[in-house]
Amino acid sequence: MDRELNGDELQQLYAWIDKIPLSRPKRHIARDFSDGVMAAEVVKYFFPKLVDLHNYTATNTTQQKLSNWNLLNRKVFSKLNFHVPEKTVKRIALSTAGVIEPVLNALRENIVKKLEHTTDVCTDLENHDTGAQGKPHTDQAGMALQKTTELLQMKVNRLERLVQLKDLRIEDLKQRLETKKANGNEV
């Protein structure tokens, strides 16, 4: 998380963040993410049940910023096998330039891993143990069906988010195309 990102990595990170509907526009990333609220919103976008946004207060006080980040570490990031060290949290809360980008990049990687794991679990459940006639064991049938339903719903939610991201990307590309046409550039 302390490693500085190169230009391409920064552009990919900013493009990823821009696709997520946040409560505030991204103007100065170090300040925008310093209170932890937008970081909570990023996680909530991909995992709505992991984050209760009402627990995070938009603030300018360093103490409240630290409180928000510590709550994120304890309640949210721990479920993603992710942790922001206290020293880094303090630097983020002080809006230190160049600190939040590696953290967000690492968070993005963990989110992608968690989404992939969720898909893998769904696939494993779909291939669960069946009885000799190809039917689930009766004592496990109810529980297996409930788990299957829950996991398939998670899969549907993830696919809906992916469609939203694709729609945002298509819209962005359309706008770029229109801008180039308006400027008289050839496409």
Secondary structure, 3 states (H helix, E strand, C coil): CCCCCCHHHHHHHHHHHHCCCCCCCCCCHHHHCCCCHHHHHHHHHHCHHHCCHHHCCCCCCHHHHHHHHHHHHHHHHHHHCCCCCHHHHHHHHCCCCCCHHHHHHHHHHHHHHHHHHHHHHHHHHHCCCCCCCCCCCHHHHHHHHHHHHHHHHHHHHHHHHHHHHHHHHHHHHHHHHHHHHHCCCCC
